[in-house]
């Protein structure tokens, strides 16, 4: 997921977006399927 897509919409810098994306991946809410041509899944199930 590219970090440079969201910062202007969120009014935060790229580094902050990257930290938030990493945090939601580590919590299991954002899951990668496949490699560079794969896709992302948003998992909203309770853990």
C-alpha positions in Angstrom: 0.0 0.0 0.0 1.5 3.3 -1.0 2.0 5.8 1.8 1.8 8.8 -0.6 -1.8 8.4 -1.5 -3.5 9.5 1.7 -1.5 12.2 3.5 -3.1 15.2 1.8 -6.6 13.9 2.4 -5.7 13.2 6.0 -3.7 16.4 6.6 -0.7 14.4 7.9 2.7 13.5 6.5 3.8 10.3 4.6 5.7 9.0 7.7 2.6 9.2 9.9 0.5 7.4 7.2 3.1 4.6 7.1 3.1 4.2 10.8 -0.7 4.0 10.9 -0.7 1.4 8.0 1.9 -0.7 9.8 -0.1 -0.6 13.0 -3.4 -1.8 11.3 -1.4 -4.5 9.5 0.2 -5.7 12.8 -3.3 -5.8 14.5 -4.6 -8.0 11.6 -7.1 -5.5 10.2 -5.2 -5.2 6.9 -4.0 -8.5 5.3 -2.0 -8.9 2.1 -2.9 -11.7 -0.3 -0.3 -12.6 -3.0 2.9 -10.8 -3.9 3.4 -7.5 -5.7 0.4 -8.1 -8.0 -1.7 -9.4 -5.1 -4.4 -7.5 -3.2 -5.2 -6.2 0.2 -8.1 -7.3 2.4 -9.7 -5.3 5.2 -10.6 -7.6 8.1 -13.1 -6.0 10.5 -13.9 -9.2 12.4 -13.4 -9.1 16.2 -10.2 -10.7 17.3 
